[in-house]
């Protein structure tokens, strides 16, 4: 069982079969009523989406996404205790941690915030968008190579507050890109939901980020997503 502390009605749990042709992603709780955030690319083209709570079992979620936004909002019938948002200001050259799942098992990275960069889209009909640039400084022991399945994971500051949503990586440069706080706030507003006003963060440091990530996963505050294809 991935988590046992999350207040999810067993009647909402369904059997799910992941699409073997897709790289799985991550979602994280942002409101206690069953509201989650992830990267839009994780859920694009899915017939159904579920937050995995045990092997082969999940809670189906409705996807709220805007083709002009890199962030997607998921709403389900139940969820876990939410993570707090840091606000609209990006971190300033501090450590940022991304807990998630890699290759079907727990995995996380530690990064340092480098600044903002304008993401130039291949589709010229879509506006360019600002993203956060994070340089990797550490990862779970034993993880090798690119980590595409971290996409959708929360980027957390030292107080455990969400400062971004991981959108992807540039493995050769050792960098990750994340949607900034304003993109998350706009996505939530467009979906007609609000983040929790009482959420508490978890102190995270370079020494304990693996243990902190394990706690967030056990509590289902960070969970893998399953996409069933169209």
ABEGO torsion letter per residue (X at the ends): XABAABBBBAAABBBBBBBAABBBBBBBBABAAGBBBBBAAAABGBABBBBBABBGBBBBBBBBBBAABABBBBBBABBBBBBBBAEABBBBGBBBBBBBBBGGBBBBBBBBBAEBBBBBBABAABBBBBBBBBBBABBBBGBBEBBAAABGBBBBBAAGBBAEBBAEBBAAAGBBBBBBAAAAAAAAAAAGBBBBAABBBBBBBAAAAAAAAAAAAAAGABBBBBBBBX
